[in-house]
Amino acid sequence: MVIRMRKNLKIFFIILGILIILWGAIFLTDYIRIANLKKPIFVIKHDETNSIPTTEIYYGLGYMAEIVTYPKAESKIILKSDLYMFDKFIVGAISENNIHETNNNEPEELGKIIKVDGKLYYETGRDNSEMLRCGLMDGNITSHVSSNEIPKNDNESNFEGDYGFQYGKEGTIEVLIDDKWMVFETKESKEKPNVTEFELRYYDKHPMWEEDERIHKVLDKSETEMYDYSIYVCDGSVNVLIDGEEISLRKALVENIITMEQILEKADKDLNEGNITGDIYRDGGSKEYHYENYTIIKLNREMTIDMTNRDVYIGSKDMKVGNFPIY
């Protein structure tokens, strides 16, 4: 009887040892993969966030992996991988890739813009060559800035060519480009964009970004007559999805594809209908709109008797008015 028990015990310890070795091999494989910024193999996917970048949670035998990915083309790049056991951090890795390289490495071109008599005129794509006119020009383009900038001086454009122009009907000028009279008009003369369906897409900042890169000015109030406030993005970047096309927030605002007022009107509607949460502050009426993965802050902070800060900030879902100094 004793011999049989010892034999059974010996078999038990052999099986136990094999299982421990097998578990060790499984754990070591996933450990090495995670330490080298690769997805683990011997795990089951448990959860995934809807935000971009996306955080994926995987469970293995006694350990948990957290993988942060970012969509690129038809695949995903891994930005960060962490391994935990019993809620204790074991090993991790961070990518040196910049998730914003597709948006920020090359400045995005704006549409054609001209500044005349202190006003900005934007291309419409319309040709008014059929109209009879005199041959004298009312002015000429004399200086240029790059295609991703807004002209700051009179008779300056953000495209090449010292073209002549004539004043058209109120709020327009007509520029002779390649023997065609192309119509440019001010924002005031253009109709309000009729976009009804759009989606803001907020992209988190890369883990390797420095602290001083966390606030980025999208549009300064001095660049346009449309707004008496500036617009900022914190800890990332923002695009707008309209009719299946995703463009930067700056391009959408500068070219009047959508207005900041429309974005804020939608935020007010979403808040009133209970689709999002929000807060109103007693500093003059600053508002917070908290979406699933981003926050919009519209300041209305009274600085002095004659000065009020009305700037707009878009940032992470946890951002609040008091999180950083906005003065």
C-alpha positions, 0 to 999 in steps of 0.5 A: 500500500505504501509503495503504491502511494509513493508511486502515485505521488511520484507520478503526481510530481512528474505531471506537476513538474511537466505542467510547471515547465510547460507553463514556464515555456508559455510565460517566457514566450509571451514575456519575450514577445511583450518585452520586444513590443509584440503581441503575446500568443498564449492569451485570450483577448478580454477587452478593447477600447473604442478610442484611438490609440486602442488599448487591448487587454489579454489574459493568459495563465496567471498574467495579463497583457496590455497592448496599445495599438494605432491603426496605420494603412490596413494594419496596426502598429504597436505603441506600447506593451505591458505585462502584469502578474497579480496586478504587479508590473513585470515588463514593458516596451514603448515604440519610438514611432510617432503616431502623428507622422501621417498628420504632422510631418508634412504640413497640410496644404490649405486652399488658395487664399488672398489678402486684399484691403485687410480681408481674406478671400478664399477660392470658390472654384467658380469661373466668371470668364463669361462676363464682359470687363475692362482690361485694367487690373485693380491690383496684383499679387505681390508676395507669397507665403507657403501653401499651409499658411494664411496670408498676413499682408495685403496683396499676398497669397498662399500660392505662387504667381503674381496674378492680377485681380479685379473687384467683383460683386460685394465680398468677392475678387476675381483673379486672372489665372491661366486666362480664367477669371477665378472667383475668390470670396470672403467668409462673410459673403459665403453661406454657412456650411450646410454640413449636418453630419460630422464626427470629431476624431481625437488622437491621443498623444504619443507616449514619447512626446515631451511635456512642452508639446502637449498644447498645440494651437490649431487656429489663432484668432489673428489668422481669420476674421471668423473668430474672436478666440483661438482654438487649441488641441491638448495632448494630441490632434483632432481631425473631422470626418465629413462625408467619409473624408477625414481632414484636419480640424485646422483645414476644415475651419480655415476653408469654412468646411465646418465652423467652430460654432457648429461643433459647439452647437452639436456639443450643446445638443449632445449635452442637452439630450444626455448623450454626453456629460458636462459642466458649467463654471461660475467663472463667467460661463466656461463649459466642458463637454465630455465625450467618450474619448475627448473633451471640448472646453469653451472658455468664457472666463472673465479676466478683467472688466474689459477682457474675457478669455473665450478660447476653445480647447479640445483634449483628452476625456479627463481634461478639465478647466482647472487641469492646467492654467488657461489665462 
